[in-house]
Amino acid sequence: MNKNKLFLLAMLVMTLLSLPTSDAYAARVPLTYEDPTNKPIPHKSPILIPEVDLEGFTLTFFDSCVGCTLQLVNADDEVEYSTVITTDMLVLPSTLEGEYEIRIICGDYYFYGNIEL
């Protein structure tokens, strides 16, 4: 077997091994923010919106949200789940089902978006 064929075969095997094996794929949760106090930003740097991925029932926070409050609000505008974020990864209860507004409350700001479980 020549070197080109061996290289192509190795690349094919590596590609196949790198494919996800589960039905759940991580998806970035698009978030926006709100400052309910409407006070001016005291510094020149922009607000850092957290980056969050959802895979199945697992939320992964790429920016530190430790100490912030996470809420899931249902279609009736009721908080169905609430917890303080203590690590960069949070597993939600598997009993939650449907579409929710996700809220991450950090000080005077809260970041929100929509997820489906």
Secondary structure as the mmCIF struct_conf table of DSSP 4:
data_model
#
loop_
_struct_conf.conf_type_id
_struct_conf.id
_struct_conf.beg_label_comp_id
_struct_conf.beg_label_asym_id
_struct_conf.beg_label_seq_id
_struct_conf.end_label_comp_id
_struct_conf.end_label_asym_id
_struct_conf.end_label_seq_id
HELX_RH_AL_P HELX_RH_AL_P1 LYS A 3 SER A 18
BEND BEND1 LEU A 19 LEU A 19
BEND BEND2 SER A 22 ASP A 23
STRN STRN1 ALA A 27 VAL A 29
STRN STRN2 THR A 32 GLU A 34
TURN_TY1_P TURN_TY1_P1 PRO A 36 THR A 37
HELX_LH_PP_P HELX_LH_PP_P1 LYS A 39 ILE A 41
BEND BEND3 PRO A 42 SER A 45
HELX_LH_PP_P HELX_LH_PP_P2 PRO A 46 ILE A 47
HELX_LH_PP_P HELX_LH_PP_P3 ILE A 49 GLU A 51
STRN STRN3 VAL A 52 GLU A 55
TURN_TY1_P TURN_TY1_P2 GLY A 56 PHE A 57
STRN STRN4 THR A 58 PHE A 61
BEND BEND4 PHE A 62 ASP A 63
TURN_TY1_P TURN_TY1_P3 VAL A 66 GLY A 67
STRN STRN5 THR A 69 VAL A 73
TURN_TY1_P TURN_TY1_P4 ALA A 75 ASP A 76
BEND BEND5 ASP A 77 ASP A 77
STRN STRN6 VAL A 79 VAL A 84
BEND BEND6 THR A 87 ASP A 88
STRN STRN7 MET A 89 VAL A 91
HELX_LH_PP_P HELX_LH_PP_P4 LEU A 92 PRO A 93
TURN_TY1_P TURN_TY1_P5 SER A 94 THR A 95
BEND BEND7 GLY A 98 GLY A 98
STRN STRN8 GLU A 99 CYS A 106
TURN_TY1_P TURN_TY1_P6 GLY A 107 ASP A 108
STRN STRN9 TYR A 109 GLU A 116
#
